Amino acid sequence: MIIGAHTLIYSKDAEADRAFFRDILKFPQTDAGDGYLIFGLSSSEMAVHQGETNNSHELFLMCEDIDDLVAHMKKHNIPCEDISDQGWGLLTRVTLPGGGILGIYQPRHDHP
């Protein structure tokens, strides 16, 4: 049945954001044609939360060590919000080169 998930990030500077995922985060990738890179993600999970409306979705990446991640981002001059303790994990938000914001957290919950 389901073999995975395909996530899209829309960007005003897609090439810069592709370079971020390719060169800084070192995600494996394949070229789907015309420079459209598809990046491989390691394990993923999904949760369904109660909301006021439908069709609202969020993307967060997960990391093993958020302090390491923030130090790596700073080394590459990628802005990060201060780490905040959310209870379910430690969260930062990274500003992508294209201007978008991406949440990255170190989870405290078990992985399914």
URJORA-V242227 format. One record per residue. RES is the residue in one small letter. SS is DSSP state (hx for helix, st for strand, lp for the rest). PHI is phi as a letter, one per 30 degrees, with the letter a starting at -180 (999 if undefined). PSI is psi in whole degrees, -180 to 180 (none if undefined). Layout:
BEGIN
RES | SS | PHI | PSI
RES | SS | PHI | PSI
END
This chain:
BEGIN
m | lp | 999 | -104
i | lp | d | 133
i | lp | c | -6
g | lp | l | -166
a | lp | b | 145
h | lp | c | 118
t | lp | c | 142
l | lp | c | 139
i | lp | c | 121
y | lp | c | 140
s | lp | b | 145
k | lp | d | -17
d | lp | b | 74
a | hx | e | -39
e | hx | d | -42
a | hx | d | -41
d | hx | d | -37
r | hx | d | -43
a | hx | d | -38
f | hx | e | -50
f | hx | d | -35
r | hx | d | -49
d | hx | c | -33
i | hx | c | -48
l | lp | d | -14
k | lp | i | 36
f | lp | d | 137
p | lp | d | 149
q | st | b | 163
t | st | b | 148
d | st | c | 117
a | lp | d | 1
g | lp | j | 143
d | lp | h | 29
g | lp | i | 3
y | lp | d | 104
l | st | d | 138
i | st | c | 123
f | st | c | 138
g | lp | d | 136
l | lp | c | 146
s | lp | d | -156
s | lp | e | 149
s | lp | b | 166
e | lp | b | 166
m | lp | b | 142
a | lp | b | 154
v | lp | c | 120
h | lp | c | 152
q | lp | d | 139
g | lp | b | 166
e | lp | d | -27
t | lp | b | 165
n | lp | c | 173
n | lp | i | 30
s | lp | c | 119
h | lp | b | 152
e | lp | b | 153
l | lp | b | 127
f | st | b | 138
l | st | c | 155
m | st | c | 148
c | lp | b | 164
e | lp | d | -35
d | lp | b | 102
i | hx | d | -32
d | hx | d | -42
d | hx | d | -45
l | hx | d | -48
v | hx | d | -41
a | hx | d | -41
h | hx | d | -42
m | hx | d | -44
k | hx | d | -37
k | hx | d | -29
h | lp | c | 15
n | lp | h | 36
i | lp | c | 117
p | lp | d | 139
c | st | b | 143
e | lp | d | 159
d | lp | e | 146
i | lp | d | 132
s | st | b | 143
d | st | d | 114
q | lp | c | 3
g | lp | i | -59
w | lp | d | -9
g | st | l | 178
l | st | c | 127
l | st | b | 139
t | st | b | 163
r | st | b | 130
v | st | c | 137
t | st | c | 116
l | lp | d | 156
p | lp | e | -31
g | lp | d | -4
g | lp | j | -13
g | lp | d | 163
i | st | c | 134
l | st | b | 123
g | st | d | 136
i | st | b | 132
y | st | b | 158
q | st | c | 107
p | st | d | 153
r | lp | c | -13
h | lp | d | 159
d | lp | d | 152
h | lp | d | 138
p | lp | d | none
END
